Amino acid sequence: MYLSHHLIGHLPFLAAVARCQSFTLAAESMHVSQAAVSYQIRQLEQKLGLLLVVRQSGSRIHLTSAGQTLVEEYLDCEKRLQLTLENLGSEEPKGTLHMTVPVDFGSAIMPAVMARLANTAPQLEVNLHVSDEMVDMVANQFDLAVRSQPGATGLEYQPLVRSRKQLVASQAYLDRYGIPGSIEELSHHRLLVRGTQTSFSWQQMLGQVGLSEKDIPNKSSLGNTFALAEGVRQGLGLAILPRFILVSELQRGEVVPLLEEFSQPLITDFFLVHLSAPQIGRFANLITTALQEVIHTSQFKGCFVLD
């Protein structure tokens, strides 16, 4: 099908409806009448011969599969064009990047990265979305993401950094319950885990001697990395955590690394994920450079696998 300006002109209206999930709100956001938005959608559907938006009772709507695909592709193109326009004729990177990152990485590492970017690219603004959910980058209009595993196709996955994890406990806990001398002795201790599902880190640790989480009777689920770290500080039990989360406590001896030989294989590979666009690739390189500077500082000594 020939892509004419007669089709392209309707797409912003479809994207607005998808974003607002309402014809009324879409009309307000575009400063036109609701009738005008409805007309644009009908025209697009007629020209394509496809149903794109399903009107439900009340003001509710949802996109068909065709409508969702069309919106995602349009938003992808819109973002690339926006970044290109912002940087035309400019040697210095500028604009606004929307980035989604895991809670622990985003909270402990990214502020230092952003501080360096403020010096090297002062006209570049980075807005962080911090969540452990695997959000849809295109649908939610994110330019970049930090992920610990490859996911959706159509995106570029650039190796970013390798993070060391460590089995740890507080000194107070060890004074009370003793120091485990082997993986097998972990069955006499309380393990702190994220949730009720099998933990990859614990599976990797225990699997080195043929055990699994089922062999450990005492476990407490604390939900996320920061709750696990606080649980360790409070002496609730043993946890496997990224070293960058407890770097200060480890340096002061308040938290003790355990079974270091068996913790060596515990590595998380982080990737920088972005759309396949030269302009976004340029920003990705800036973030990678800033991150490498941060992890080589004494603040994060021993937390990452360095080249």
N, C-alpha and C positions, 0 to 999 in steps of 0.2 A: 504493500500500500504506500502510495506517495505521501510523504509527510509535508503537508502544505501549511501555510500560515493560518488557514481556516481551521485546522485542527489544533495547532499550537496555542492559539488564542483562548481556547476553552480550558486548557489544562490548569492554569492557576486557580480557576473556580473549583475544579474537582479536588485539587490539593487542599484548598481552604475548607471544603466540606469534610474531607477526610481528617484534617487536623482538628477541626472544631466539633466534629461528630454532630453537626446541626446545620441546617440551611439558614436558620435565623442568625446564629452566631457567625457563620461564614460570611453572611451578608454584612453584618456589622464590622467584621474585621477588614472587609474590602470596601467599605463605605458605599455600598450599593443596596438596592432593595432585594428582599428575599425573592421576589418574582424574577429579578434579573439573574440571580444565581440559578434558580430552577430552570430558566430558559437556556442558560449556557450548558447546563448538564444535559438537558433534553437534546439540544443540538449536537452535542458530542456523541451521545448514545445513538442518535439517528445516523450520523455520518459514519460511525464505526459499525453499526448494526449489532451492537452489544449492550446488554444491561450492565451498568456500572455501579449504580447506587440503588439499594432497596429501601424504600420508604416504609417504615413500620408505624404502628399505632403511636399517636401522640407526635412528638417531634423526633423520635428516635430513627436513626438510619444505620445501615451498615453497608460496606462495600462488598461487591461480588469479588470473586477471585481475579477476574479481569480488571476490575476497578482498582483493587489493591496493587496488582502488578504495575498498572499504568502510573499510579501515584508514586510508588517507590522509584520507578525509573525517572519520573519527572523530577522528584526531589533530589535524586542523585545528580542529574544534569544541572539543576538550579544551584546546588551547592558548589559544584565545580565552576560554573560560570561566575557566581558571586565572588569566589576567591580569586579567580582570574582577573575580574574587573577591579578588585581592590588593589591588586598588585601590578597592574599594567603600568609600564614606565617607571617602576620603582625598584631600585636595587635593594632597599631595605624591606624585609618582610613586614607586612602589616595586615590588620584585620582581626577577626575574632574566630578562634577555634573552639569548638565544643567537643569535649573529650570525656569518655566514660572510663573509669578505672576501678579495680577492686578496692574494698574498704581499707585493708591494711596497707597496700601499696600506695593508694591515693593519700592516705592520712600521714604516713610516716616518711614517704620519699618525695612525692610530687611537690609539696611546698618548697623544698630546697631546689628542685628543678625549676620551678616557676620563678624563684628569686634570681637564678642565673639568667633565665630568659629575659627578665626585666632589664638586665644590663646589656645583653647581647642583641636583643630584638625589642626595644622599648615600645614600639608601635604595634606589637603583637599581643593580643589579649587571649588568655586561655581560661575558659570556663569549665570547671570540673564537675562531673556528675559522678558521685562516689557510691557504688553499689556492687554487691556480689552477684547480682542477677545478670544473666547473659542477654542484654537488651539488643533489640534489632537496631543496628546502627543507621540504616537507611531510613526506616520508618520513623525513628526518633531524631533524625537529622544530626547525628554525631559524625564529626570529621575523623576522629581518631579514637582508638580504644587500646587499653592494655589488657591482654588476655593471657591466661596461663595454659591455654590449649587452643589449637586451631578449631574453627567452627564453620561459619557460613562461607559458601563459595562466593566468588566474585569480588573478594577482598584480598588485599595484599597483607601477608603475615611476615613481618620483619623481626628476626631475633633481636631481643632488646637486652636482656640481662638474665643471669642464672643466679638464683637466690638460694643460699644455704639454709637448711632447717636443722633444728637441734632438739634432742630430748632434754628437758630441763625440769628442775624442781627448785623450790626455795630452800635456803639453808635451814630455815625453821622447820620445814616439813622433814628434811633429811635427819635433823637432830632428833626428831620424834619417832620416825618410822624406819630410819636406816637407809643406807645407800644400796640400791640394787647393783649386784656385781655381774649380772648377766641378764640377757633378755628373758630367760625363763623365770627369773625372780620377779619380773614385773607382775606376775599373777598374784603376788602378795601386796601389791600397791593399787592405789586408785588412779585410773587413767582419766584425764580430762579430754573430752572429744567435742567436736563441733555439733553433731546431731546424732540421730538414731541410725542413719545410714552408715554403711561401712566407710571408714576413713582411709583414703589412699595412703596417707603418710603412715598411719599405724599398720596398715596392711603390708606396706613396704618394710617397715621396721621389724614387725613380728615374723614376717615371712622369711626372713633371713635364717631363722632356725626352725622353720616349718610350723609356726604357730599362727593363729588368727585372733581377731578380737573376741571370738566366741570362747577362747581359752582364758580370757580375763574376766573374772566375775564382777569386779568393782569398777564401774565407769560412771562418770557424770557428764551430761550433755550441757554445754554452756553457750552454744549458738554461733559465736563468731570469734575471730582471732583476738580481739581486744578483751572479750569476756574470758577467754582462755588465759590470756596473759595476766589478767587481774586475779583469776583463780589460782594461778601459780604463785603470785605475790602473796596471796592470802593463805597459802599453805594447804589448798584443797587437794592437791595431787600433782601428778606428773603430766606434762603436755609436750607435744611436738609443735614447735613454733618457728616462724622465720626469725633468724638471728637479728634482723634489723628492727624487730619489734621490741626486743629486750636488750638492746646493745648496751645501754647505760647500766642496767642491773647486772649484766654479765661482767662488765668491766669493774664494777664495784664489789663483785663477789656476793651480792644479795641473792642472785639466782645462779644455780650451779649447773654446768653442762654434764650430762650423764651419758655413759656408754658411747663415747665420742667415736670410737671405731665403727660402730653400727649406725651412727648418725651421718657419717661421711657420704653415703649414697643418696641421702635425702635432699634432693635438689628440685626446685621449682623453676621451670623455664618460662620466662615472661616474653610475650611477643607484642610488638607495636603493630596494630591493625589499622588499615586505612583504605579508603577508596583508591582505585587505580587511576589517579590523576596526578600529573607532574607537579602541580602547585602544592597539593597536599603532601606529596612525597618530599618536597623541599622543607615543609614544616616538620615532617617526621624526622628528617635528618637533624634539624635544629634541636628537637627534643632529645633525640638519641645522644647527641654531643653533650648537651647539658647534663643528662643523666650520667654519662660516663665520668664527667668531671665530679659529680656528687659522690658516686660510689667509690671513687678513688681517694676520698678524703679520709682522715683519721677517724672521723665520726662513725663511719661504717666499716671500719677495719674488721675483716674476717666474716663479713655478712654476705659477700658475693664471691662468685668464682670469677677471678680477674685473669685477663689474657696476659 
